[in-house]
Amino acid sequence: MKRLLFALLLTAAPALAEQPCRQALALGLDVSGSVDAREYRQQMGGLAQALGSRSVRAALLERAETPVELLVYEWSGPQDQQTLVPWTRITDAATLDSVIAQLQSVERRADSPPGTALGVAMLHGARLLAQRRQCWRRTLDISGDGKSNLGPRPRTVKPQIEAQGITLNALVIGTDAATSGDIPQTGIGELGAYFSAEVILGPDAFIEVALGFEEYADAMEIKLLRELDGMVLSQR
């Protein structure tokens, strides 16, 4: 009986791996030393809030027969990537609620290093997406609040990722330390230009901007809707 059950499981495994999937979406969150405890919480809570919004929820659940597969990981230094939510097929509201709950309950690692290895984070996301070749579209989504200062330059790893047919978008988080004058706008403009030149790639790749972690949830919702081909109506 055990041998029969084992044989059935082996037979079923390839079928499960080849189930139709309209989009694989890997979300990489920056948790390097420039992100303090409050901002870490705003980032995790902001993603949870965006996924639970009415518009994103509807976009994720509209075609359950060919669902979106979602993965969330955090990144910082060259050796510091960790999966927070493994590949999950969003087939119903209960599954989506489970992902949201995981993000709301995650705790920051005590040994999170200070470096920003953006190129490594991009390659790591591409390796994760290589596990989902059955999906019709594969999208890598990198959030970041600073330029790379460790590991390979992001520009140099782009050809490897582009060769896999992956689209890479970015959510750029501007400094929220200054509150007057043009300082925040200048900072976010420079960082946005850096991500546009060094990071994003693929057809219709884009960056979304959050002026500080306080706007992260709203910016993430807009970006997710655009990635999921939803219509975005915004006053921003």
C-alpha positions in Angstrom: 0.0 0.0 0.0 2.8 2.4 0.9 4.6 1.6 -2.4 1.4 2.3 -4.3 0.9 5.7 -2.5 4.5 6.7 -3.2 4.1 5.8 -6.9 1.0 7.9 -7.1 2.7 10.9 -5.5 5.6 10.6 -8.0 3.1 10.5 -10.8 1.2 13.5 -9.5 4.3 15.7 -8.9 5.0 16.7 -12.5 1.3 17.5 -13.1 1.3 19.8 -10.1 4.4 21.5 -11.3 2.9 22.1 -14.7 -0.4 23.6 -13.6 -1.2 26.7 -15.6 -0.2 30.0 -14.2 -0.8 33.3 -15.8 2.0 35.2 -13.9 4.7 34.4 -11.5 5.4 37.5 -9.3 8.5 37.6 -7.0 8.7 40.5 -4.6 12.1 41.4 -3.2 12.0 43.8 -0.2 15.1 45.8 0.9 15.9 45.3 4.6 19.4 46.6 4.6 20.9 48.7 7.4 19.3 51.9 6.0 15.9 50.5 6.9 15.2 50.9 10.6 12.7 48.9 12.7 9.8 51.3 12.0 10.4 51.3 8.3 10.8 47.5 8.2 7.3 47.3 9.8 5.9 49.8 7.4 7.3 47.9 4.5 5.8 44.5 5.6 2.6 46.0 6.7 2.4 48.1 3.5 2.7 45.1 1.2 0.1 43.3 3.3 -2.2 46.3 3.0 -1.7 46.6 -0.7 -2.4 42.8 -1.3 -5.6 43.1 0.8 -6.9 46.2 -0.9 -10.2 45.7 -2.8 -8.7 46.4 -6.2 -5.6 44.2 -5.9 -7.6 41.4 -4.4 -10.0 41.5 -7.3 -7.1 41.5 -9.8 -5.5 38.5 -8.2 -8.7 36.5 -7.9 -10.3 37.3 -11.2 -9.1 34.1 -13.0 -8.7 31.4 -10.5 -8.3 28.7 -13.2 -5.0 30.3 -14.3 -3.8 32.0 -11.0 -1.0 34.3 -10.1 1.8 32.6 -8.2 3.4 34.8 -5.6 6.6 34.8 -3.6 8.1 37.3 -1.2 11.7 37.5 -0.1 13.9 40.1 1.7 17.4 41.1 0.8 20.3 43.1 2.1 24.0 42.0 1.9 25.5 39.5 -0.6 24.7 36.5 1.6 21.5 37.7 3.1 18.4 36.8 1.1 15.5 35.1 2.9 12.1 33.9 1.6 9.3 35.2 3.7 6.4 33.7 1.7 7.2 30.7 -0.6 5.7 30.2 -4.0 1.9 30.3 -3.4 -0.9 29.9 -6.0 -3.4 32.6 -5.3 -6.5 30.5 -6.1 -9.0 31.9 -3.5 -9.5 34.5 -0.9 -8.4 32.2 2.0 -5.0 31.6 0.3 -4.5 35.3 -0.2 -5.5 36.0 3.4 -2.9 33.5 4.6 -0.2 35.3 2.6 -1.3 38.6 4.2 -1.2 37.1 7.7 2.3 35.8 7.1 3.5 39.3 6.2 1.8 40.9 9.1 3.4 38.4 11.6 7.0 38.3 10.2 9.7 39.4 12.6 12.9 41.1 11.5 16.1 39.0 11.9 18.4 40.4 14.6 21.5 39.9 12.5 20.3 41.8 9.4 23.5 43.3 7.9 24.0 46.9 6.7 25.1 46.4 3.1 23.0 46.9 0.0 23.8 44.2 -2.6 21.2 45.1 -5.2 22.8 43.1 -8.0 22.8 40.0 -5.9 19.2 40.6 -5.0 18.2 40.8 -8.6 20.0 37.5 -9.5 18.4 35.8 -6.5 15.0 36.9 -7.7 15.7 35.6 -11.2 16.8 32.2 -9.8 13.5 32.0 -7.9 11.5 32.8 -11.0 13.4 30.1 -12.9 11.4 27.7 -10.8 8.2 28.9 -12.5 8.9 28.5 -16.2 5.4 27.2 -16.7 3.9 30.6 -16.0 3.0 32.7 -19.0 4.6 35.8 -17.6 7.4 36.2 -15.0 7.9 39.4 -13.1 10.5 40.4 -10.6 9.7 43.3 -8.3 12.5 45.0 -6.3 11.8 47.5 -3.6 14.8 49.7 -2.5 15.7 52.9 -0.7 19.3 53.3 -1.8 22.0 52.5 -4.4 24.0 49.3 -4.4 27.3 49.3 -2.5 28.2 45.6 -2.4 28.5 42.8 -4.9 28.2 43.1 -8.7 26.9 46.3 -10.2 23.2 45.9 -11.1 23.7 46.9 -14.7 26.2 44.1 -15.2 23.7 41.4 -14.2 20.8 42.6 -16.3 21.7 40.6 -19.4 21.5 37.3 -17.5 18.1 38.2 -16.2 16.8 39.6 -19.5 17.9 36.4 -21.3 15.4 34.5 -19.1 12.5 36.6 -20.4 11.9 38.2 -17.0 10.5 41.7 -16.6 12.0 43.6 -13.7 10.1 46.5 -12.1 11.1 48.6 -9.1 9.5 50.5 -6.2 11.8 53.3 -5.2 11.5 54.6 -1.7 12.8 58.2 -1.3 14.2 59.6 1.9 11.7 60.8 4.4 14.2 62.5 6.7 13.9 66.0 5.3 10.4 67.6 5.4 10.9 71.0 3.8 12.1 72.5 0.5 13.0 70.4 -2.5 15.3 67.9 -0.6 13.0 64.9 -0.7 12.0 65.4 -4.4 15.7 65.9 -5.4 16.7 62.7 -3.5 13.9 60.6 -5.0 14.6 62.0 -8.5 18.2 60.9 -8.3 17.4 57.5 -6.9 14.6 57.0 -9.5 17.1 57.8 -12.3 19.5 55.3 -10.9 16.9 52.5 -10.7 15.7 53.3 -14.3 19.3 53.1 -15.6 20.6 50.2 -13.5 17.8 48.0 -12.5 14.5 47.8 -14.5 14.4 45.8 -17.7 12.0 44.0 -20.0 8.9 45.0 -22.0 7.0 47.8 -20.3 9.3 47.8 -17.3 8.7 50.7 -14.9 9.4 52.3 -11.5 6.9 53.4 -9.0 7.9 56.0 -6.4 7.1 56.2 -2.6 8.1 59.5 -0.9 9.1 57.8 2.3 7.9 54.5 3.9 4.7 56.3 4.9 3.6 56.1 1.3 4.8 52.6 0.7 1.4 50.9 0.9 -0.2 53.3 -1.6 2.7 53.0 -4.0 2.8 49.2 -3.8 -1.0 49.0 -4.5 -0.5 51.2 -7.6 2.4 49.1 -8.8 0.7 45.8 -8.2 -2.3 46.9 -10.2 -0.1 47.9 -13.1 1.8 44.6 -13.0 -1.4 42.6 -12.8 -2.8 44.6 -15.8 -5.4 46.4 -13.7 -6.5 49.9 -14.4 -5.0 52.4 -12.0 -7.0 55.6 -11.2 -4.9 57.9 -9.1 -4.8 61.5 -8.0 -1.0 61.3 -7.5 
